Amino acid sequence: MNNLPKKEYLYLIEMKVRDYECDLQGVVNNANYQHYMEHARHEFLESLGDNFGRMHDAGYDAFISRVEIDYKVSLKSGDRFWVGLNIHRDGAKLVFDQDVIRMSDQKVCAAGHIFSVLVHNGRLTRGEYFDQLLQGLEY
């Protein structure tokens, strides 16, 4: 069993690279790191007891307003990795600070900052729904 990452995360999910996620060079295509981070955010939301379908039905929709990803080390087919997630507020935005970490050597393969805004019934909010959802979490 691999040790957990050295850095602490609010949420951590384990994943494995699938063959079709790799490009001609035999490494994970850069776009897939964003998919990994997105999957972790969705699972994090579900771990809090909510999901995007229920949010939408209640008139709330979260949108990504900005993505910053630094690519550091390539993952290869079959690699096991974690996606770690921390959050912080930036005004009305909820920012997800995410790392993709290869389990075998704990190297950070990609580091991202994903900025999310929340709309209620078509109007931009100050993120009160985020505050309510995250109430009680230390972040």
C-alpha positions in Angstrom: 0.0 0.0 0.0 1.3 3.4 -0.9 1.7 6.1 1.8 -0.6 9.1 1.5 0.9 12.3 0.0 3.1 14.4 2.1 0.9 17.4 1.7 -2.5 17.5 3.4 -5.6 17.9 1.3 -9.3 18.5 2.2 -10.2 15.8 -0.3 -8.2 13.1 -2.0 -9.1 10.5 -4.6 -7.1 7.7 -6.1 -7.2 7.1 -9.8 -5.3 5.1 -12.5 -4.2 6.1 -16.0 -6.1 4.3 -18.8 -4.4 3.5 -22.1 -6.7 5.7 -24.2 -5.7 8.8 -22.1 -2.2 8.6 -23.5 -1.0 10.3 -26.7 1.5 9.2 -29.3 4.5 9.9 -27.0 3.1 7.3 -24.5 2.3 9.9 -21.8 -1.0 11.3 -20.6 -2.3 14.0 -22.9 -2.4 17.4 -21.2 -6.2 17.7 -21.5 -6.7 14.7 -19.4 -5.2 16.3 -16.3 -8.1 18.8 -16.4 -10.5 15.8 -16.6 -8.9 14.2 -13.6 -9.2 17.5 -11.6 -12.8 17.8 -12.7 -13.7 14.3 -11.6 -12.1 15.0 -8.2 -14.3 18.2 -7.8 -17.4 16.3 -8.7 -16.6 13.5 -6.2 -15.8 16.1 -3.6 -19.2 17.7 -4.1 -20.9 14.3 -3.7 -18.9 13.6 -0.5 -20.6 16.7 0.8 -24.0 15.3 0.0 -24.8 17.3 -3.1 -24.4 17.0 -6.9 -24.7 19.2 -9.9 -28.1 17.7 -10.9 -29.7 18.7 -7.5 -28.0 22.1 -7.6 -29.4 22.7 -11.1 -32.9 21.6 -10.0 -32.7 24.2 -7.2 -31.7 26.9 -9.7 -27.9 26.9 -9.0 -25.3 26.3 -11.6 -21.5 26.4 -11.0 -19.3 27.5 -13.9 -15.6 27.4 -14.3 -14.4 31.0 -14.9 -10.7 30.4 -15.1 -8.2 27.4 -15.2 -4.5 27.5 -14.5 -2.5 24.3 -14.8 1.2 23.8 -14.5 2.4 20.5 -16.0 5.5 19.2 -14.3 6.0 15.4 -14.8 4.2 13.1 -17.2 2.0 10.2 -16.1 2.1 7.0 -18.2 -0.4 4.2 -18.9 -1.1 2.2 -15.7 0.3 4.8 -13.3 -1.7 5.1 -10.1 -2.1 8.6 -8.8 -4.1 10.8 -6.5 -5.8 14.1 -7.1 -5.7 16.2 -4.0 -8.0 19.2 -3.5 -7.9 22.2 -1.3 -10.2 25.2 -1.5 -10.2 28.9 -0.7 -12.5 31.8 -1.5 -11.5 34.7 -3.7 -14.4 37.2 -3.4 -17.4 35.5 -5.0 -15.3 32.8 -6.5 -14.5 29.4 -5.0 -11.0 28.4 -6.0 -10.0 24.7 -6.1 -6.2 24.2 -5.6 -5.5 20.8 -7.0 -2.5 18.5 -7.5 -2.2 15.3 -9.5 0.4 13.2 -7.6 2.0 10.0 -8.9 1.7 7.4 -6.2 5.0 5.5 -6.9 7.3 8.5 -6.1 4.9 11.2 -4.8 5.9 13.6 -7.6 3.4 16.3 -8.4 2.6 15.8 -12.1 0.3 18.7 -12.5 -0.8 21.6 -10.2 -3.9 23.6 -10.9 -6.0 26.5 -9.7 -9.6 26.2 -10.9 -11.8 29.2 -10.3 -15.6 28.6 -10.0 -18.5 31.0 -9.9 -22.1 30.3 -9.0 -25.2 31.5 -10.8 -28.7 31.3 -9.2 -31.6 31.4 -11.7 -29.3 33.0 -14.3 -27.8 35.6 -12.0 -24.3 35.7 -10.7 -24.2 35.3 -6.9 -21.6 36.1 -4.2 -21.2 32.4 -3.5 -23.5 32.1 -0.5 -24.4 28.6 -1.7 -20.7 27.6 -1.5 -20.5 29.0 2.1 -23.6 27.0 3.1 -22.3 23.8 1.5 -18.8 24.1 3.0 -20.1 25.1 6.5 -18.2 23.2 9.2 -15.2 22.4 6.9 -11.8 23.8 7.9 -10.2 25.1 4.7 
